[in-house]
Amino acid sequence: MARITYIDHEGVARVVDAKPGLSLMEAAVRNNVPGIEADCGGACACATCHVYVEPEWAERTGQASAMEASMLEFASAVAETSRLSCQIRVTDALDGLVVRTPEDQS
């Protein structure tokens, strides 16, 4: 298991134990983390699971694919560390990962 911390736009942190192989979006939804809407269910067909990866974790979570980057164009308040949580797979190497959710997922 990997411990993942999701911090909402108000600064409230929620720590979940995520099974390797799940996406960050799936782990959030299974643990009722607010701020992750996941309208498309993880198909990389919307941007409602947008998160900001803390900079020190960017290398371990990898680069956004072209498809993901295209979908991020529809997200609000995109930043350099923006990712779609449906596109980041949990691994043991992500134990301790911290991501932040934007104020709005529209």
Sequence and secondary structure as in RCSB ss.txt:
>XXXX:A:sequence
MARITYIDHEGVARVVDAKPGLSLMEAAVRNNVPGIEADCGGACACATCHVYVEPEWAERTGQASAMEASMLEFA
SAVAETSRLSCQIRVTDALDGLVVRTPEDQS
>XXXX:A:secstr
 EEEEEE TTS EEEEEE TTSBHHHHHHHTT TT   TTSSSSSSSTTEEEE GGGHHHH    HHHHHHHTTS
SS  TTEEEGGG B  GGGTT EEE  S   
